[in-house]
């Protein structure tokens, strides 16, 4: 697979930790993000991955180098 740049957005308000979904909605998002990141880095270790979380007063952005 070719070189890719992937950005994952994770919504992180307090409601994502509700008990209405097992595991919590936040843990489900974490599991999905891990699966995507693992698949993309297996396809091409030089791909760039990023994650943006939305919670609190401002978004946070994390990138691989």
mmCIF file as Biopython writes it, N, C-alpha, C and O atoms, coordinates in Angstrom:
data_model
#
loop_
_atom_site.group_PDB
_atom_site.id
_atom_site.type_symbol
_atom_site.label_atom_id
_atom_site.label_alt_id
_atom_site.label_comp_id
_atom_site.label_asym_id
_atom_site.label_entity_id
_atom_site.label_seq_id
_atom_site.pdbx_PDB_ins_code
_atom_site.Cartn_x
_atom_site.Cartn_y
_atom_site.Cartn_z
_atom_site.occupancy
_atom_site.B_iso_or_equiv
_atom_site.auth_seq_id
_atom_site.auth_asym_id
_atom_site.pdbx_PDB_model_num
ATOM 1   N N  . UNK A ? 1  ? 0.853   -1.182 0.000  1.0 0.0 1  A 1 
ATOM 2   C CA . UNK A ? 1  ? 0.000   0.000  0.000  1.0 0.0 1  A 1 
ATOM 3   C C  . UNK A ? 1  ? 0.892   1.236  0.000  1.0 0.0 1  A 1 
ATOM 4   O O  . UNK A ? 1  ? 1.998   1.200  0.538  1.0 0.0 1  A 1 
ATOM 5   N N  . UNK A ? 2  ? 0.436   2.294  -0.579 1.0 0.0 2  A 1 
ATOM 6   C CA . UNK A ? 2  ? 1.211   3.516  -0.659 1.0 0.0 2  A 1 
ATOM 7   C C  . UNK A ? 2  ? 1.237   4.296  0.641  1.0 0.0 2  A 1 
ATOM 8   O O  . UNK A ? 2  ? 0.557   3.957  1.610  1.0 0.0 2  A 1 
ATOM 9   N N  . UNK A ? 3  ? 2.030   5.339  0.636  1.0 0.0 3  A 1 
ATOM 10  C CA . UNK A ? 3  ? 2.152   6.231  1.785  1.0 0.0 3  A 1 
ATOM 11  C C  . UNK A ? 3  ? 0.830   6.968  1.985  1.0 0.0 3  A 1 
ATOM 12  O O  . UNK A ? 3  ? 0.255   7.490  1.030  1.0 0.0 3  A 1 
ATOM 13  N N  . UNK A ? 4  ? 0.350   7.009  3.224  1.0 0.0 4  A 1 
ATOM 14  C CA . UNK A ? 4  ? -0.922  7.663  3.526  1.0 0.0 4  A 1 
ATOM 15  C C  . UNK A ? 4  ? -0.786  8.614  4.706  1.0 0.0 4  A 1 
ATOM 16  O O  . UNK A ? 4  ? 0.108   8.480  5.542  1.0 0.0 4  A 1 
ATOM 17  N N  . UNK A ? 5  ? -1.695  9.573  4.748  1.0 0.0 5  A 1 
ATOM 18  C CA . UNK A ? 5  ? -1.848  10.465 5.894  1.0 0.0 5  A 1 
ATOM 19  C C  . UNK A ? 5  ? -3.270  10.277 6.395  1.0 0.0 5  A 1 
ATOM 20  O O  . UNK A ? 5  ? -4.226  10.507 5.655  1.0 0.0 5  A 1 
ATOM 21  N N  . UNK A ? 6  ? -3.416  9.863  7.643  1.0 0.0 6  A 1 
ATOM 22  C CA . UNK A ? 6  ? -4.724  9.533  8.205  1.0 0.0 6  A 1 
ATOM 23  C C  . UNK A ? 6  ? -4.949  10.371 9.459  1.0 0.0 6  A 1 
ATOM 24  O O  . UNK A ? 6  ? -4.072  10.466 10.317 1.0 0.0 6  A 1 
ATOM 25  N N  . UNK A ? 7  ? -6.137  10.980 9.558  1.0 0.0 7  A 1 
ATOM 26  C CA . UNK A ? 7  ? -6.503  11.745 10.743 1.0 0.0 7  A 1 
ATOM 27  C C  . UNK A ? 7  ? -7.741  11.108 11.346 1.0 0.0 7  A 1 
ATOM 28  O O  . UNK A ? 7  ? -8.728  10.879 10.647 1.0 0.0 7  A 1 
ATOM 29  N N  . UNK A ? 8  ? -7.695  10.819 12.640 1.0 0.0 8  A 1 
ATOM 30  C CA . UNK A ? 8  ? -8.811  10.227 13.366 1.0 0.0 8  A 1 
ATOM 31  C C  . UNK A ? 8  ? -9.327  11.263 14.353 1.0 0.0 8  A 1 
ATOM 32  O O  . UNK A ? 8  ? -8.550  11.869 15.091 1.0 0.0 8  A 1 
ATOM 33  N N  . UNK A ? 9  ? -10.623 11.462 14.365 1.0 0.0 9  A 1 
ATOM 34  C CA . UNK A ? 9  ? -11.247 12.401 15.283 1.0 0.0 9  A 1 
ATOM 35  C C  . UNK A ? 9  ? -11.978 11.612 16.352 1.0 0.0 9  A 1 
ATOM 36  O O  . UNK A ? 9  ? -12.791 10.744 16.034 1.0 0.0 9  A 1 
ATOM 37  N N  . UNK A ? 10 ? -11.699 11.904 17.623 1.0 0.0 10 A 1 
ATOM 38  C CA . UNK A ? 10 ? -12.328 11.221 18.748 1.0 0.0 10 A 1 
ATOM 39  C C  . UNK A ? 10 ? -13.114 12.247 19.557 1.0 0.0 10 A 1 
ATOM 40  O O  . UNK A ? 10 ? -12.557 13.230 20.045 1.0 0.0 10 A 1 
ATOM 41  N N  . UNK A ? 11 ? -14.408 12.004 19.688 1.0 0.0 11 A 1 
ATOM 42  C CA . UNK A ? 11 ? -15.270 12.877 20.485 1.0 0.0 11 A 1 
ATOM 43  C C  . UNK A ? 11 ? -15.177 12.411 21.931 1.0 0.0 11 A 1 
ATOM 44  O O  . UNK A ? 11 ? -15.366 11.228 22.214 1.0 0.0 11 A 1 
ATOM 45  N N  . UNK A ? 12 ? -14.888 13.325 22.846 1.0 0.0 12 A 1 
ATOM 46  C CA . UNK A ? 12 ? -14.589 12.939 24.219 1.0 0.0 12 A 1 
ATOM 47  C C  . UNK A ? 12 ? -15.376 13.742 25.266 1.0 0.0 12 A 1 
ATOM 48  O O  . UNK A ? 12 ? -14.793 14.164 26.265 1.0 0.0 12 A 1 
ATOM 49  N N  . UNK A ? 13 ? -16.680 13.962 25.066 1.0 0.0 13 A 1 
ATOM 50  C CA . UNK A ? 13 ? -17.413 14.637 26.140 1.0 0.0 13 A 1 
ATOM 51  C C  . UNK A ? 13 ? -17.711 13.654 27.268 1.0 0.0 13 A 1 
ATOM 52  O O  . UNK A ? 13 ? -17.511 12.450 27.108 1.0 0.0 13 A 1 
ATOM 53  N N  . UNK A ? 14 ? -18.173 14.141 28.374 1.0 0.0 14 A 1 
ATOM 54  C CA . UNK A ? 14 ? -18.471 13.287 29.521 1.0 0.0 14 A 1 
ATOM 55  C C  . UNK A ? 14 ? -19.467 12.186 29.208 1.0 0.0 14 A 1 
ATOM 56  O O  . UNK A ? 14 ? -19.399 11.113 29.807 1.0 0.0 14 A 1 
ATOM 57  N N  . UNK A ? 15 ? -20.397 12.424 28.278 1.0 0.0 15 A 1 
ATOM 58  C CA . UNK A ? 15 ? -21.411 11.436 27.944 1.0 0.0 15 A 1 
ATOM 59  C C  . UNK A ? 15 ? -20.867 10.174 27.296 1.0 0.0 15 A 1 
ATOM 60  O O  . UNK A ? 15 ? -21.548 9.149  27.275 1.0 0.0 15 A 1 
ATOM 61  N N  . UNK A ? 16 ? -19.645 10.230 26.765 1.0 0.0 16 A 1 
ATOM 62  C CA . UNK A ? 16 ? -19.088 9.037  26.125 1.0 0.0 16 A 1 
ATOM 63  C C  . UNK A ? 16 ? -18.703 7.982  27.144 1.0 0.0 16 A 1 
ATOM 64  O O  . UNK A ? 16 ? -18.408 6.844  26.778 1.0 0.0 16 A 1 
ATOM 65  N N  . UNK A ? 17 ? -18.702 8.344  28.415 1.0 0.0 17 A 1 
ATOM 66  C CA . UNK A ? 17 ? -18.362 7.375  29.459 1.0 0.0 17 A 1 
ATOM 67  C C  . UNK A ? 17 ? -19.611 6.786  30.127 1.0 0.0 17 A 1 
ATOM 68  O O  . UNK A ? 17 ? -19.518 6.122  31.160 1.0 0.0 17 A 1 
ATOM 69  N N  . UNK A ? 18 ? -20.781 7.039  29.525 1.0 0.0 18 A 1 
ATOM 70  C CA . UNK A ? 18 ? -22.034 6.481  30.048 1.0 0.0 18 A 1 
ATOM 71  C C  . UNK A ? 18 ? -21.987 4.960  30.013 1.0 0.0 18 A 1 
ATOM 72  O O  . UNK A ? 18 ? -21.195 4.368  29.280 1.0 0.0 18 A 1 
ATOM 73  N N  . UNK A ? 19 ? -22.832 4.346  30.801 1.0 0.0 19 A 1 
ATOM 74  C CA . UNK A ? 19 ? -22.896 2.895  30.834 1.0 0.0 19 A 1 
ATOM 75  C C  . UNK A ? 19 ? -23.898 2.314  29.848 1.0 0.0 19 A 1 
ATOM 76  O O  . UNK A ? 19 ? -24.257 1.142  29.961 1.0 0.0 19 A 1 
ATOM 77  N N  . UNK A ? 20 ? -24.367 3.118  28.869 1.0 0.0 20 A 1 
ATOM 78  C CA . UNK A ? 20 ? -25.380 2.622  27.941 1.0 0.0 20 A 1 
ATOM 79  C C  . UNK A ? 20 ? -24.793 1.761  26.821 1.0 0.0 20 A 1 
ATOM 80  O O  . UNK A ? 20 ? -25.548 1.181  26.040 1.0 0.0 20 A 1 
ATOM 81  N N  . UNK A ? 21 ? -23.490 1.667  26.728 1.0 0.0 21 A 1 
ATOM 82  C CA . UNK A ? 21 ? -22.823 0.906  25.679 1.0 0.0 21 A 1 
ATOM 83  C C  . UNK A ? 21 ? -21.651 0.185  26.309 1.0 0.0 21 A 1 
ATOM 84  O O  . UNK A ? 21 ? -20.860 0.806  27.018 1.0 0.0 21 A 1 
ATOM 85  N N  . UNK A ? 22 ? -21.519 -1.104 26.071 1.0 0.0 22 A 1 
ATOM 86  C CA . UNK A ? 22 ? -20.424 -1.887 26.650 1.0 0.0 22 A 1 
ATOM 87  C C  . UNK A ? 22 ? -19.423 -2.259 25.578 1.0 0.0 22 A 1 
ATOM 88  O O  . UNK A ? 22 ? -19.843 -2.848 24.582 1.0 0.0 22 A 1 
ATOM 89  N N  . UNK A ? 23 ? -18.147 -1.972 25.689 1.0 0.0 23 A 1 
ATOM 90  C CA . UNK A ? 23 ? -17.553 -1.102 26.705 1.0 0.0 23 A 1 
ATOM 91  C C  . UNK A ? 23 ? -18.116 0.310  26.544 1.0 0.0 23 A 1 
ATOM 92  O O  . UNK A ? 23 ? -19.009 0.517  25.722 1.0 0.0 23 A 1 
ATOM 93  N N  . UNK A ? 24 ? -17.631 1.258  27.287 1.0 0.0 24 A 1 
ATOM 94  C CA . UNK A ? 24 ? -18.167 2.622  27.164 1.0 0.0 24 A 1 
ATOM 95  C C  . UNK A ? 24 ? -17.959 3.119  25.740 1.0 0.0 24 A 1 
ATOM 96  O O  . UNK A ? 24 ? -17.149 2.569  24.994 1.0 0.0 24 A 1 
ATOM 97  N N  . UNK A ? 25 ? -18.685 4.148  25.374 1.0 0.0 25 A 1 
ATOM 98  C CA . UNK A ? 25 ? -18.541 4.719  24.021 1.0 0.0 25 A 1 
ATOM 99  C C  . UNK A ? 25 ? -17.102 5.187  23.787 1.0 0.0 25 A 1 
ATOM 100 O O  . UNK A ? 25 ? -16.570 5.038  22.687 1.0 0.0 25 A 1 
ATOM 101 N N  . UNK A ? 26 ? -16.485 5.746  24.810 1.0 0.0 26 A 1 
ATOM 102 C CA . UNK A ? 26 ? -15.105 6.214  24.668 1.0 0.0 26 A 1 
ATOM 103 C C  . UNK A ? 26 ? -14.158 5.038  24.419 1.0 0.0 26 A 1 
ATOM 104 O O  . UNK A ? 26 ? -13.276 5.123  23.565 1.0 0.0 26 A 1 
ATOM 105 N N  . UNK A ? 27 ? -14.336 3.939  25.163 1.0 0.0 27 A 1 
ATOM 106 C CA . UNK A ? 27 ? -13.490 2.761  24.953 1.0 0.0 27 A 1 
ATOM 107 C C  . UNK A ? 27 ? -13.710 2.169  23.566 1.0 0.0 27 A 1 
ATOM 108 O O  . UNK A ? 27 ? -12.773 1.668  22.945 1.0 0.0 27 A 1 
ATOM 109 N N  . UNK A ? 28 ? -14.950 2.227  23.080 1.0 0.0 28 A 1 
ATOM 110 C CA . UNK A ? 28 ? -15.235 1.768  21.719 1.0 0.0 28 A 1 
ATOM 111 C C  . UNK A ? 28 ? -14.494 2.602  20.685 1.0 0.0 28 A 1 
ATOM 112 O O  . UNK A ? 28 ? -13.962 2.067  19.712 1.0 0.0 28 A 1 
ATOM 113 N N  . UNK A ? 29 ? -14.459 3.919  20.896 1.0 0.0 29 A 1 
ATOM 114 C CA . UNK A ? 29 ? -13.709 4.798  19.995 1.0 0.0 29 A 1 
ATOM 115 C C  . UNK A ? 29 ? -12.211 4.494  20.058 1.0 0.0 29 A 1 
ATOM 116 O O  . UNK A ? 29 ? -11.529 4.488  19.034 1.0 0.0 29 A 1 
ATOM 117 N N  . UNK A ? 30 ? -11.707 4.242  21.267 1.0 0.0 30 A 1 
ATOM 118 C CA . UNK A ? 30 ? -10.288 3.910  21.418 1.0 0.0 30 A 1 
ATOM 119 C C  . UNK A ? 30 ? -9.946  2.616  20.686 1.0 0.0 30 A 1 
ATOM 120 O O  . UNK A ? 30 ? -8.927  2.534  20.000 1.0 0.0 30 A 1 
ATOM 121 N N  . UNK A ? 31 ? -10.802 1.608  20.836 1.0 0.0 31 A 1 
ATOM 122 C CA . UNK A ? 31 ? -10.565 0.328  20.162 1.0 0.0 31 A 1 
ATOM 123 C C  . UNK A ? 31 ? -10.548 0.507  18.643 1.0 0.0 31 A 1 
ATOM 124 O O  . UNK A ? 31 ? -9.681  -0.037 17.960 1.0 0.0 31 A 1 
ATOM 125 N N  . UNK A ? 32 ? -11.505 1.266  18.122 1.0 0.0 32 A 1 
ATOM 126 C CA . UNK A ? 32 ? -11.576 1.495  16.677 1.0 0.0 32 A 1 
ATOM 127 C C  . UNK A ? 32 ? -10.343 2.261  16.191 1.0 0.0 32 A 1 
ATOM 128 O O  . UNK A ? 32 ? -9.777  1.920  15.152 1.0 0.0 32 A 1 
ATOM 129 N N  . UNK A ? 33 ? -9.924  3.286  16.928 1.0 0.0 33 A 1 
ATOM 130 C CA . UNK A ? 33 ? -8.744  4.058  16.545 1.0 0.0 33 A 1 
ATOM 131 C C  . UNK A ? 33 ? -7.497  3.182  16.552 1.0 0.0 33 A 1 
ATOM 132 O O  . UNK A ? 33 ? -6.662  3.292  15.655 1.0 0.0 33 A 1 
ATOM 133 N N  . UNK A ? 34 ? -7.360  2.312  17.554 1.0 0.0 34 A 1 
ATOM 134 C CA . UNK A ? 34 ? -6.212  1.399  17.603 1.0 0.0 34 A 1 
ATOM 135 C C  . UNK A ? 34 ? -6.202  0.454  16.416 1.0 0.0 34 A 1 
ATOM 136 O O  . UNK A ? 34 ? -5.146  0.204  15.835 1.0 0.0 34 A 1 
ATOM 137 N N  . UNK A ? 35 ? -7.363  -0.078 16.047 1.0 0.0 35 A 1 
ATOM 138 C CA . UNK A ? 35 ? -7.437  -0.974 14.896 1.0 0.0 35 A 1 
ATOM 139 C C  . UNK A ? 35 ? -7.022  -0.264 13.606 1.0 0.0 35 A 1 
ATOM 140 O O  . UNK A ? 35 ? -6.278  -0.819 12.797 1.0 0.0 35 A 1 
ATOM 141 N N  . UNK A ? 36 ? -7.506  0.961  13.421 1.0 0.0 36 A 1 
ATOM 142 C CA . UNK A ? 36 ? -7.161  1.726  12.220 1.0 0.0 36 A 1 
ATOM 143 C C  . UNK A ? 36 ? -5.667  2.036  12.193 1.0 0.0 36 A 1 
ATOM 144 O O  . UNK A ? 36 ? -5.010  1.846  11.169 1.0 0.0 36 A 1 
ATOM 145 N N  . UNK A ? 37 ? -5.129  2.513  13.316 1.0 0.0 37 A 1 
ATOM 146 C CA . UNK A ? 37 ? -3.703  2.852  13.382 1.0 0.0 37 A 1 
ATOM 147 C C  . UNK A ? 37 ? -2.827  1.632  13.137 1.0 0.0 37 A 1 
ATOM 148 O O  . UNK A ? 37 ? -1.846  1.710  12.398 1.0 0.0 37 A 1 
ATOM 149 N N  . UNK A ? 38 ? -3.174  0.510  13.750 1.0 0.0 38 A 1 
ATOM 150 C CA . UNK A ? 38 ? -2.396  -0.717 13.543 1.0 0.0 38 A 1 
ATOM 151 C C  . UNK A ? 38 ? -2.422  -1.146 12.083 1.0 0.0 38 A 1 
ATOM 152 O O  . UNK A ? 38 ? -1.388  -1.512 11.524 1.0 0.0 38 A 1 
ATOM 153 N N  . UNK A ? 39 ? -3.596  -1.103 11.464 1.0 0.0 39 A 1 
ATOM 154 C CA . UNK A ? 39 ? -3.719  -1.513 10.065 1.0 0.0 39 A 1 
ATOM 155 C C  . UNK A ? 39 ? -2.907  -0.604 9.153  1.0 0.0 39 A 1 
ATOM 156 O O  . UNK A ? 39 ? -2.217  -1.083 8.253  1.0 0.0 39 A 1 
ATOM 157 N N  . UNK A ? 40 ? -2.984  0.695  9.379  1.0 0.0 40 A 1 
ATOM 158 C CA . UNK A ? 40 ? -2.268  1.642  8.518  1.0 0.0 40 A 1 
ATOM 159 C C  . UNK A ? 40 ? -0.755  1.528  8.674  1.0 0.0 40 A 1 
ATOM 160 O O  . UNK A ? 40 ? -0.029  1.621  7.685  1.0 0.0 40 A 1 
ATOM 161 N N  . UNK A ? 41 ? -0.267  1.329  9.895  1.0 0.0 41 A 1 
ATOM 162 C CA . UNK A ? 41 ? 1.182   1.213  10.074 1.0 0.0 41 A 1 
ATOM 163 C C  . UNK A ? 41 ? 1.695   -0.146 9.603  1.0 0.0 41 A 1 
ATOM 164 O O  . UNK A ? 41 ? 2.864   -0.266 9.236  1.0 0.0 41 A 1 
ATOM 165 N N  . UNK A ? 42 ? 0.846   -1.166 9.607  1.0 0.0 42 A 1 
ATOM 166 C CA . UNK A ? 42 ? 1.245   -2.461 9.050  1.0 0.0 42 A 1 
ATOM 167 C C  . UNK A ? 42 ? 1.369   -2.362 7.529  1.0 0.0 42 A 1 
ATOM 168 O O  . UNK A ? 42 ? 2.263   -2.966 6.936  1.0 0.0 42 A 1 
ATOM 169 N N  . UNK A ? 43 ? 0.478   -1.605 6.904  1.0 0.0 43 A 1 
ATOM 170 C CA . UNK A ? 43 ? 0.503   -1.450 5.458  1.0 0.0 43 A 1 
ATOM 171 C C  . UNK A ? 43 ? 1.727   -0.660 5.010  1.0 0.0 43 A 1 
ATOM 172 O O  . UNK A ? 43 ? 2.366   -1.009 4.017  1.0 0.0 43 A 1 
ATOM 173 N N  . UNK A ? 44 ? 2.054   0.401  5.740  1.0 0.0 44 A 1 
ATOM 174 C CA . UNK A ? 44 ? 3.219   1.216  5.411  1.0 0.0 44 A 1 
ATOM 175 C C  . UNK A ? 44 ? 3.678   1.930  6.681  1.0 0.0 44 A 1 
ATOM 176 O O  . UNK A ? 44 ? 3.028   2.880  7.118  1.0 0.0 44 A 1 
ATOM 177 N N  . UNK A ? 45 ? 4.794   1.488  7.284  1.0 0.0 45 A 1 
ATOM 178 C CA . UNK A ? 45 ? 5.264   2.089  8.538  1.0 0.0 45 A 1 
ATOM 179 C C  . UNK A ? 45 ? 5.593   3.579  8.439  1.0 0.0 45 A 1 
ATOM 180 O O  . UNK A ? 45 ? 5.708   4.256  9.461  1.0 0.0 45 A 1 
ATOM 181 N N  . UNK A ? 46 ? 5.746   4.093  7.217  1.0 0.0 46 A 1 
ATOM 182 C CA . UNK A ? 46 ? 6.080   5.506  7.048  1.0 0.0 46 A 1 
ATOM 183 C C  . UNK A ? 46 ? 4.846   6.387  6.918  1.0 0.0 46 A 1 
ATOM 184 O O  . UNK A ? 46 ? 4.975   7.602  6.768  1.0 0.0 46 A 1 
ATOM 185 N N  . UNK A ? 47 ? 3.667   5.809  6.971  1.0 0.0 47 A 1 
ATOM 186 C CA . UNK A ? 47 ? 2.437   6.599  6.903  1.0 0.0 47 A 1 
ATOM 187 C C  . UNK A ? 47 ? 2.346   7.505  8.128  1.0 0.0 47 A 1 
ATOM 188 O O  . UNK A ? 47 ? 2.855   7.178  9.200  1.0 0.0 47 A 1 
ATOM 189 N N  . UNK A ? 48 ? 1.689   8.648  7.950  1.0 0.0 48 A 1 
ATOM 190 C CA . UNK A ? 48 ? 1.501   9.599  9.041  1.0 0.0 48 A 1 
ATOM 191 C C  . UNK A ? 48 ? 0.104   9.418  9.613  1.0 0.0 48 A 1 
ATOM 192 O O  . UNK A ? 48 ? -0.882  9.380  8.877  1.0 0.0 48 A 1 
ATOM 193 N N  . UNK A ? 49 ? 0.030   9.306  10.937 1.0 0.0 49 A 1 
ATOM 194 C CA . UNK A ? 49 ? -1.250  9.156  11.619 1.0 0.0 49 A 1 
ATOM 195 C C  . UNK A ? 49 ? -1.445  10.319 12.572 1.0 0.0 49 A 1 
ATOM 196 O O  . UNK A ? 49 ? -0.505  10.763 13.231 1.0 0.0 49 A 1 
ATOM 197 N N  . UNK A ? 50 ? -2.658  10.800 12.638 1.0 0.0 50 A 1 
ATOM 198 C CA . UNK A ? 50 ? -2.972  11.878 13.563 1.0 0.0 50 A 1 
ATOM 199 C C  . UNK A ? 50 ? -4.269  11.598 14.276 1.0 0.0 50 A 1 
ATOM 200 O O  . UNK A ? 50 ? -5.121  10.865 13.775 1.0 0.0 50 A 1 
ATOM 201 N N  . UNK A ? 51 ? -4.420  12.187 15.457 1.0 0.0 51 A 1 
ATOM 202 C CA . UNK A ? 51 ? -5.661  12.059 16.204 1.0 0.0 51 A 1 
ATOM 203 C C  . UNK A ? 51 ? -6.020  13.415 16.779 1.0 0.0 51 A 1 
ATOM 204 O O  . UNK A ? 51 ? -5.169  14.128 17.310 1.0 0.0 51 A 1 
ATOM 205 N N  . UNK A ? 52 ? -7.294  13.758 16.663 1.0 0.0 52 A 1 
ATOM 206 C CA . UNK A ? 52 ? -7.780  15.002 17.243 1.0 0.0 52 A 1 
ATOM 207 C C  . UNK A ? 52 ? -8.876  14.636 18.233 1.0 0.0 52 A 1 
ATOM 208 O O  . UNK A ? 52 ? -9.805  13.903 17.894 1.0 0.0 52 A 1 
ATOM 209 N N  . UNK A ? 53 ? -8.769  15.139 19.442 1.0 0.0 53 A 1 
ATOM 210 C CA . UNK A ? 53 ? -9.800  14.901 20.450 1.0 0.0 53 A 1 
ATOM 211 C C  . UNK A ? 53 ? -10.548 16.193 20.727 1.0 0.0 53 A 1 
ATOM 212 O O  . UNK A ? 53 ? -9.962  17.276 20.750 1.0 0.0 53 A 1 
ATOM 213 N N  . UNK A ? 54 ? -11.840 16.063 20.935 1.0 0.0 54 A 1 
ATOM 214 C CA . UNK A ? 54 ? -12.682 17.215 21.231 1.0 0.0 54 A 1 
ATOM 215 C C  . UNK A ? 54 ? -13.268 17.049 22.625 1.0 0.0 54 A 1 
ATOM 216 O O  . UNK A ? 54 ? -14.105 16.177 22.860 1.0 0.0 54 A 1 
ATOM 217 N N  . UNK A ? 55 ? -12.825 17.887 23.535 1.0 0.0 55 A 1 
ATOM 218 C CA . UNK A ? 55 ? -13.377 17.914 24.888 1.0 0.0 55 A 1 
ATOM 219 C C  . UNK A ? 55 ? -12.843 19.160 25.572 1.0 0.0 55 A 1 
ATOM 220 O O  . UNK A ? 55 ? -11.767 19.651 25.231 1.0 0.0 55 A 1 
ATOM 221 N N  . UNK A ? 56 ? -13.573 19.653 26.507 1.0 0.0 56 A 1 
ATOM 222 C CA . UNK A ? 56 ? -13.089 20.825 27.229 1.0 0.0 56 A 1 
ATOM 223 C C  . UNK A ? 56 ? -13.178 22.093 26.402 1.0 0.0 56 A 1 
ATOM 224 O O  . UNK A ? 56 ? -14.107 22.266 25.613 1.0 0.0 56 A 1 
ATOM 225 N N  . UNK A ? 57 ? -12.222 22.969 26.583 1.0 0.0 57 A 1 
ATOM 226 C CA . UNK A ? 57 ? -12.257 24.283 25.955 1.0 0.0 57 A 1 
ATOM 227 C C  . UNK A ? 57 ? -11.697 24.320 24.543 1.0 0.0 57 A 1 
ATOM 228 O O  . UNK A ? 57 ? -12.041 25.208 23.763 1.0 0.0 57 A 1 
ATOM 229 N N  . UNK A ? 58 ? -10.834 23.360 24.206 1.0 0.0 58 A 1 
ATOM 230 C CA . UNK A ? 58 ? -10.215 23.402 22.879 1.0 0.0 58 A 1 
ATOM 231 C C  . UNK A ? 58 ? -9.845  21.991 22.426 1.0 0.0 58 A 1 
ATOM 232 O O  . UNK A ? 58 ? -9.664  21.094 23.250 1.0 0.0 58 A 1 
ATOM 233 N N  . UNK A ? 59 ? -9.736  21.801 21.118 1.0 0.0 59 A 1 
ATOM 234 C CA . UNK A ? 59 ? -9.322  20.485 20.628 1.0 0.0 59 A 1 
ATOM 235 C C  . UNK A ? 59 ? -7.828  20.265 20.860 1.0 0.0 59 A 1 
ATOM 236 O O  . UNK A ? 59 ? -7.059  21.219 20.969 1.0 0.0 59 A 1 
ATOM 237 N N  . UNK A ? 60 ? -7.433  19.002 20.935 1.0 0.0 60 A 1 
ATOM 238 C CA . UNK A ? 60 ? -6.026  18.645 21.012 1.0 0.0 60 A 1 
ATOM 239 C C  . UNK A ? 60 ? -5.694  17.787 19.810 1.0 0.0 60 A 1 
ATOM 240 O O  . UNK A ? 60 ? -6.499  16.954 19.392 1.0 0.0 60 A 1 
ATOM 241 N N  . UNK A ? 61 ? -4.506  17.989 19.251 1.0 0.0 61 A 1 
ATOM 242 C CA . UNK A ? 61 ? -4.085  17.248 18.070 1.0 0.0 61 A 1 
ATOM 243 C C  . UNK A ? 61 ? -2.790  16.536 18.374 1.0 0.0 61 A 1 
ATOM 244 O O  . UNK A ? 61 ? -1.855  17.136 18.903 1.0 0.0 61 A 1 
ATOM 245 N N  . UNK A ? 62 ? -2.729  15.242 18.039 1.0 0.0 62 A 1 
ATOM 246 C CA . UNK A ? 62 ? -1.546  14.410 18.225 1.0 0.0 62 A 1 
ATOM 247 C C  . UNK A ? 62 ? -1.156  13.838 16.867 1.0 0.0 62 A 1 
ATOM 248 O O  . UNK A ? 62 ? -2.021  13.365 16.130 1.0 0.0 62 A 1 
ATOM 249 N N  . UNK A ? 63 ? 0.128   13.873 16.523 1.0 0.0 63 A 1 
ATOM 250 C CA . UNK A ? 63 ? 0.616   13.351 15.255 1.0 0.0 63 A 1 
ATOM 251 C C  . UNK A ? 63 ? 1.792   12.430 15.459 1.0 0.0 63 A 1 
ATOM 252 O O  . UNK A ? 63 ? 2.566   12.591 16.403 1.0 0.0 63 A 1 
ATOM 253 N N  . UNK A ? 64 ? 1.928   11.445 14.556 1.0 0.0 64 A 1 
ATOM 254 C CA . UNK A ? 64 ? 3.135   10.630 14.548 1.0 0.0 64 A 1 
ATOM 255 C C  . UNK A ? 64 ? 4.173   11.352 13.717 1.0 0.0 64 A 1 
ATOM 256 O O  . UNK A ? 64 ? 3.825   12.191 12.887 1.0 0.0 64 A 1 
ATOM 257 N N  . UNK A ? 65 ? 5.413   11.048 13.921 1.0 0.0 65 A 1 
ATOM 258 C CA . UNK A ? 65 ? 6.494   11.673 13.132 1.0 0.0 65 A 1 
ATOM 259 C C  . UNK A ? 65 ? 7.160   10.643 12.279 1.0 0.0 65 A 1 
ATOM 260 O O  . UNK A ? 65 ? 8.092   10.962 11.541 1.0 0.0 65 A 1 
#
